[in-house]
Amino acid sequence: MRLQTGQAPVRILNMKINYIKMSLFDAPKQACLVHACNAQGAWFSGIAKPFKENYPNAFLVYKEACQTIPSLGKAYIIRDADHYIGCLITSQDFGVRKDPPDLIIKNTRKALAEFITALPHNTPIYSNRFNSGLFEVPFIETENLIAELNDSRIWNVCDL
């Protein structure tokens, strides 16, 4: 396993984003499964809980990184089992202490830029509608960042 390191949203049309009716965890082998995380090293609820259950080694690497490296706005790509796990650190904390939506988007921009640069170009990308669950950021705002920062790759958003 290795570790690498106020205006209303405007919908960008010409995106390379596919929406797929499937579980994120059914993505093909060698794909990178991406989700938003907090900087506390905690995967307790939301999509993070099944990530922790399915990829316990990735959780341990993520947790240790959060304890030793300033992580907010960072992207970690961790190899575990048959997938790469992309952890985008978009909020300092979680629950009632989560960051406000504008700060989450600011950190998502930084983390996505780092992620896209670090991930090998031929690695398929799959995610959920990250930031839109427990972080309560409308997905259109994250979707716009993906469209803006993503290069020519297809980004698959799993929606089940």
Secondary structure in CASP SS format (residue, H / E / C, confidence):
PFRMAT SS
TARGET T0000
AUTHOR 0000-0000-0000
METHOD secondary structure of the structure
MODEL  1
M C 1.00
R C 1.00
L E 1.00
Q E 1.00
T C 1.00
G C 1.00
Q C 1.00
A C 1.00
P C 1.00
V C 1.00
R C 1.00
I C 1.00
L C 1.00
N C 1.00
M C 1.00
K C 1.00
I E 1.00
N E 1.00
Y E 1.00
I E 1.00
K C 1.00
M C 1.00
S C 1.00
L H 1.00
F H 1.00
D H 1.00
A C 1.00
P C 1.00
K C 1.00
Q C 1.00
A C 1.00
C E 1.00
L E 1.00
V E 1.00
H E 1.00
A E 1.00
C E 1.00
N E 1.00
A C 1.00
Q C 1.00
G C 1.00
A C 1.00
W C 1.00
F C 1.00
S C 1.00
G C 1.00
I C 1.00
A H 1.00
K H 1.00
P H 1.00
F H 1.00
K H 1.00
E H 1.00
N H 1.00
Y C 1.00
P H 1.00
N H 1.00
A H 1.00
F H 1.00
L H 1.00
V H 1.00
Y H 1.00
K H 1.00
E H 1.00
A H 1.00
C H 1.00
Q H 1.00
T H 1.00
I C 1.00
P C 1.00
S C 1.00
L C 1.00
G C 1.00
K C 1.00
A E 1.00
Y E 1.00
I E 1.00
I E 1.00
R E 1.00
D E 1.00
A C 1.00
D C 1.00
H E 1.00
Y E 1.00
I E 1.00
G E 1.00
C E 1.00
L E 1.00
I E 1.00
T E 1.00
S E 1.00
Q C 1.00
D C 1.00
F C 1.00
G H 1.00
V H 1.00
R H 1.00
K C 1.00
D C 1.00
P C 1.00
P H 1.00
D H 1.00
L H 1.00
I H 1.00
I H 1.00
K H 1.00
N H 1.00
T H 1.00
R H 1.00
K H 1.00
A H 1.00
L H 1.00
A H 1.00
E H 1.00
F H 1.00
I H 1.00
T H 1.00
A H 1.00
L C 1.00
P C 1.00
H C 1.00
N C 1.00
T C 1.00
P C 1.00
I E 1.00
Y E 1.00
S E 1.00
N C 1.00
R C 1.00
F C 1.00
N C 1.00
S C 1.00
G C 1.00
L C 1.00
F C 1.00
E C 1.00
V C 1.00
P C 1.00
F H 1.00
I H 1.00
E H 1.00
T H 1.00
E H 1.00
N H 1.00
L H 1.00
I H 1.00
A H 1.00
E H 1.00
L H 1.00
N C 1.00
D C 1.00
S C 1.00
R C 1.00
I C 1.00
W E 1.00
N E 1.00
V E 1.00
C E 1.00
D C 1.00
L C 1.00
END
